[in-house]
């Protein structure tokens, strides 16, 4: 394996600006950690807070485990019991954390690109802390995207020439937005499927939309997406939604599973709605990598956090 330079970033908020070499370097670093590689020695304490303004199980807990493995000190923050409830802005909340000595903030928020004011503060601003995006609205989900890339690389060893199908509520998925961009950059061919009313033709530049039954047997990777009910407030299709009908038309059931390539893999960012996107009986099927994705999330988030530690020279790292 060619040795790639370690990635160094001031913030990690999107995959859009990563080069293919940086993506591969982060994958190699995460695989190194998964194989038992030694974590860097911190010569100074590093304080991190996890500010999740939206619900999360996998991402939140995965970041906490990654932080502990790296030796970071976690400063607890719960938006539901904070001054946010009194009208405090996101910027002011992070200004408080910065003033108290917190070095990094891992943030999830419902607003797309919430991080812009945090990473591009005004000239007279005191705010100067590393921001790691754990998901912004329907915008980006860089850590999920990177752990997905790691899982694909772990299985196939490459990206060039792979056919990847992204299936489901594509318009409202931050996972889809991140993955379609990065997969193109890495040389994979992207295809889309699912309800056409949850597909934006702006995505045509990344890949081709196809009926699910025409796509299933041709793909190397099937990326299933959760139906984003919470983002359908003004969507007339939400009132007509039927889990049974969706599964029949757009879900991976036993019959479709039996048609996939022998070496193909099925992925899902979670949480999985059983018998909607994926039959409940297939969640731990041999070709389903849901469990491995969750495992890989810890090691990839270690690599991502390390990139920001090195980019900001925290903990004595360079």
N, C-alpha and C positions, 0 to 999 in steps of 0.2 A: 504493500500500500504506500503510495507516495505521501511523504510527510508534507502537510499543508500548514501554513502559518496560522497561529491561533487568532481567532477573531477578537477585535477590540472595538467596542461601540460605546458611545456616550449615553445612548438610550437604546431600548429595543421595543419599538412600537409598531413596526410593520415589516413585512417581508419584501415589500416593493423595491427597496433600495439595496437588497442583498445581491451580491454577484453569485454566479453558480459556484465559484470557488469557495466563497464564504459559507454557502449552504452545505457544501460537501465537508468543509472543515468542521462545522458544528456537528454534522452527523458523525464524523470520525471521532470527535471529542466525546460525544454522548455514548458511542459504542465503546470507547475506551473506559468510560466510567462504568458502563454495564458489565464490562469484562473484569471489573475489580480494580481499575486504575486508581492510583493515589490522587487524592484531592490536593490542590495547592495549599501551602501553609500560609495562613494569614498572620502577619506580624502586628496588626492593629485590629481592634474590634470593628465590625461592620454591622450597622443597625438597619433592619429592613422592616417595612410594614406592608401588610396585605389588605388593601382597601377594596373590598368587593361590594359594589353598590347593586349588583344583581346576584341572584342565587347561584351557587356552584357547589358541586361535590368534588368532581375529579380535578378540575384546574386548581381550585383553592388548596385542597389537601396536598396535591402533587407539588405545588410550589412550596408549601410548608416543609414537606419532606426534603425537597431539593435544597432548601435553605439550611436545614439542620445538617444535612450531609456535608455541605460546604463550610459549616462552622459559623454561619451568620447568626446574629441575635435578633429574634423576632419580637417586634413591638406590637402588641395586640391593638387592633382598631376595629370597631364594629359601627358601621355607618348608621345602623338602626338605633343606636344608643349614643349618638354623638351630636355635636352642634349643627350638623347637616340638617337635623330635624328642626332647628331654629332658624334656618335660612342661610347658614354658612355656605359659601361657594366652594366648589372643588378647589379652585386656586388657593383660597384662604385656608382650607383644610390642609393642603400640602405645605403651605407656608408655615403653618403651626408645626407640622412634622419636621420640616427643615430646621426651624428655629430650635427645636428640642434635640437636634443632633441626629435625626434619621437620615441615612445615606441613600437608601433606595426605597421606592414605592412600587409595588405590584398592584395594578389597578384594573378593575373591570367596571364598566359603566355602560348605561343604555344609550348614551349619546355618541353618535359617530364622530370619530376624530376628537374626542374630549381632550386628548393629550396636547393638542396644538398650543394652548396657552401655557402649558407646563414646560414644554421643551423649547418654546420660543417666547420667553418672558420679555416684558418691556425693559428698556435700557436701565431704568432705576430700580429694577426688581432685585430683591434679596434671594429669590428662589433659585436654588442650584442643587438639585438632587436627581439621581438617575431614575428614569421612568421605564417600567417594563409593562407593556400592554397585555393584560390577560383577557382582552376582548372588548371591543367598542361597538355597541349597537349591532347593526348589520354590516359593519365595516370590515375590520380585520381581526383575526385570531392567530397571531404569529406563533404562539407556542403549540397550539393544536396543529397548525400547518407543518411546523418543523418536526413534531413527533410523528406525524403521518409520513413525512418524507423519510424519516429514520426507519419506520416500519416497512416501507416499500423497499428501501435499500437493503435492509436486513434480510428480506426474503429473496429479492432478485439480484442484488449486488450491483445494480445499474438502473438508469432511468431511460436512456436512449432507446427509442423504438417501442416502449411499453404503451399499451392502450389503457387509458384510465377513464372509467365512466363515473360521472358525478350525478347522483340520482336523488330527486326529491324537491324540497322547497328551496330552490336555488337562489331566487331573488332575495330572500330574507336571511340567507345563511352567510355569516362572516367566515365560516370555515371554507365554503365554496369560493368566496371571493379571494381568500389568501391562496388556496390550493391551485386554482386554475392558472393564476399568474406564475407561480413558482414551478409548476409542472411543465409549462411551456418553456420556461427558461432552462430547465434541465433536460429537455429533449424528448419528453413524453408527448403522446398525442392524446388530447382531451376530448371527451364526448359527454353530452348531457342528455338526461331523460327525466321524466316526471310530468306533473301537470303543466300544460303549456301556459296556464294563467299565472304560474309562479316561476316563469322563465322570462328573463329580459333579453331581447335580441342584441343588446349591447355586449352580451357575452359571446356572440358569434365570432368575434375576433380571436377567441381562445380555443374554440372547438365547435363541433357539429352537434345539433340537437337531433335525437333519434327516438323512435318508439322503443319502449323498454324491451319488448320481446325480440326486436331486431338486434339489440345491443348486447344482451346478457351473455350469449355464447361466444362473443368476439373479444371481450375485455380480459385484460390481465388483472386489473384492479377494479372492484366495484366499491365506490365510496357512497354510502347511504347517508342521507341527511334527515334529521328530525324535522317534523312539521312544526314550524315556529308559530304556534297558536297565539303567543303573547304579542307577536308583531302584526297580527291580522285584525286589529281593532276596527279599521275602516275598510276591511276587505269583505266584499259581498260573498265571496266563495267560502268564507269561514262558516257562515250560517248553514251552508249546504254540506259541510264536511261530514263524512261518514268513515269511521275507522275501517269498517269491513270493506267498503267500496274502494277506499284508498289502497288497502292491502291487495285486493284483487287486481287492481289496475297498475299500481306502481310499486308494490312491495316485493321483496324477495321471499317467496314462499318455497315450500319443498320442491315443487315442480320446476321452478326457475333455478333453484340451487342445483338441481340434478343436471342442468344444462350448461353450467359454467365450465370453463377449461379446468383440466385436472390440477394445474399448478396455479390457478387464479386465487386471489384473496379477496375477502369481503371486509370492509372497514366501516366503522361508525364512530363519530366523535362522542356519542353519548349525550344525555341519557337516551337509551333505546326505548321506544314505545313498542312493546311486544305486539306482534301481529298487526302492526301498522307498516313501518318501514321494513321490518324483518320479522319473520316467524319466530316466536319465542323459543321454539325447539332448535333453532339454528344459532342462537347467541354464542354458544360454545362449540359449534361444529368445527371440524378439522380445518376448513378453509376460512373460517372467520377469525380475524385477528384483533377483536375487540379487547380481549384480556392483554395481549401483547402491547397494544397501543397504550393502555393505561400504565403498564410497566415502563414502557419507553418514555412516557411523559416525565417521569422523575429525572431520568438521565439527560434527556434533552433540555429540560428546564435548568438543570445544573450547568450545562454547557452555555445556555443563554445568559444565565446570571453571571457566570464567570466572564463572559464577553464584556458585560457592563462593568464588572469589578475591574477588569484590566483596562478598559477604555477610560475609566475615571480614576485609575490608580488607587483603588480602595484596598484596605487591608494590607498595604505594602506590595500589592501585585503590580506588574508592569506588562 
